[in-house]
């Protein structure tokens, strides 16, 4: 079965773009980014930003990120996948990352939530990749089983990374 990503959550003030691979089963069912209760995305971003993101409603979370200049999207537009693991993604079609990044005048940092997103996203950006700073972060997925504090240490680079 083919699964599709959600629309990008960005605006003209987006300076940091966080790109995942493709929403997992729980997110697809809920129609929300990072909806699996054990996915650490909202906790990580809350700790990085100083905002109480896990306590907010989904719409408030998105607005809080946008107010801080952070946008969300996925590198995969649609793909075949059984379950939620990135390793199970087959025949992916990339989102049009080039058009998106060119439409964001303030963009300076592109961060990938996991290695799969990093590989697909860097390839999809092609020649534009040299215009931006990149971070490949450890996946917020519960399947990426490293201690939370180690993930958070790497995710803190989102605020420590200077503009190019």
C-alpha positions in Angstrom: 0.0 0.0 0.0 1.3 3.5 -0.8 1.4 6.1 1.9 1.7 9.9 1.3 3.3 12.6 3.4 1.5 15.6 4.8 1.7 19.2 3.5 4.7 21.3 4.5 4.3 23.4 7.6 6.3 26.5 6.8 6.0 30.3 6.3 8.1 33.1 5.0 9.9 33.3 8.3 11.1 29.7 8.4 14.9 29.7 8.9 15.2 26.0 10.0 13.5 23.2 8.1 13.2 19.8 9.9 12.7 17.0 7.4 11.5 13.5 8.4 11.3 10.6 6.0 7.6 9.6 5.8 4.9 9.6 8.5 4.6 6.3 10.4 1.3 4.4 10.8 0.2 6.2 14.0 0.9 9.6 12.4 -1.0 8.6 9.2 -3.9 7.4 11.2 -4.0 10.6 13.3 -3.1 12.9 10.4 -0.5 14.6 12.5 3.3 14.8 12.4 5.0 12.6 15.1 1.8 11.2 16.6 3.2 7.9 17.9 3.2 8.3 21.7 6.7 7.0 22.0 8.2 9.2 19.3 10.4 11.7 21.0 10.1 14.5 18.4 7.9 16.8 20.5 9.8 16.2 23.7 13.1 16.8 21.9 11.9 20.0 20.2 10.4 21.2 23.5 13.7 20.7 25.3 15.6 22.4 22.5 13.3 25.3 22.2 12.3 25.8 25.8 8.7 25.5 24.9 6.2 23.1 26.6 5.4 21.4 23.3 4.3 18.0 24.7 1.6 19.8 26.7 0.2 21.7 23.8 -2.5 20.7 21.3 -1.2 19.7 17.9 -2.2 23.0 16.3 -0.5 24.9 19.1 2.7 22.8 18.6 2.8 23.7 14.9 2.2 27.4 15.6 4.9 27.4 18.4 7.4 25.9 15.9 6.5 28.4 13.2 6.7 31.3 15.7 10.3 30.2 16.3 11.1 30.0 12.6 11.0 26.2 12.4 9.2 24.3 9.6 8.3 20.7 9.1 8.0 18.4 6.1 9.1 15.0 4.9 11.5 14.1 2.1 9.3 11.3 0.8 6.1 12.4 -1.0 4.7 8.8 -1.2 6.0 5.3 -1.0 5.1 1.7 -0.4 5.6 0.6 3.2 4.4 -2.1 5.5 4.5 -0.8 9.1 6.4 2.3 10.1 10.1 1.6 9.8 12.2 3.6 7.3 13.9 0.3 6.3 10.5 -0.9 4.9 10.1 2.1 2.6 10.0 0.9 -1.0 9.7 2.8 -4.3 9.8 6.2 -2.7 8.9 9.4 -4.7 10.7 12.4 -3.3 8.9 15.6 -2.3 9.9 18.7 -4.3 12.4 19.9 -1.8 14.0 22.2 -4.3 10.9 24.2 -4.9 10.1 24.4 -1.2 13.6 25.6 -0.1 13.7 28.2 -2.9 10.4 29.6 -1.7 11.8 30.2 1.9 13.7 33.4 1.8 14.9 33.1 5.4 16.0 29.5 5.2 19.5 28.8 6.4 19.5 25.4 8.1 18.0 22.1 6.9 18.0 19.3 9.5 17.1 15.7 8.8 15.3 13.6 11.4 17.3 10.4 10.9 19.7 8.9 8.3 17.1 7.8 5.8 15.7 11.4 5.6 19.2 12.7 5.3 20.1 10.4 2.4 16.9 10.9 0.4 16.7 14.6 1.2 20.3 15.4 0.2 19.8 13.6 -3.0 16.5 15.4 -3.7 18.1 18.8 -3.1 20.9 18.2 -5.6 22.9 21.3 -6.5 21.0 23.4 -3.9 22.5 21.4 -1.1 25.5 23.7 -1.0 23.4 26.8 -0.2 22.4 25.6 3.3 23.9 24.2 6.5 22.9 20.6 7.1 22.4 18.5 10.2 21.6 14.8 10.2 20.1 14.2 13.6 19.4 10.8 15.3 15.9 9.8 14.6 13.2 10.7 17.1 11.6 7.3 16.4 11.3 4.8 19.2 12.9 2.3 16.8 16.2 4.3 17.0 17.1 3.1 20.5 19.8 5.3 21.9 19.4 7.1 25.2 17.2 10.2 25.2 20.1 12.4 26.6 22.4 11.3 23.7 19.7 12.3 21.2 19.0 15.6 22.9 22.7 16.4 22.9 22.7 16.1 19.1 19.4 17.9 18.7 20.7 20.9 20.6 22.8 21.6 17.6 19.6 23.1 16.1 20.1 26.2 18.3 23.9 26.1 18.3 24.3 25.9 14.5 25.3 29.3 13.1 24.0 30.6 9.8 26.1 29.9 6.8 
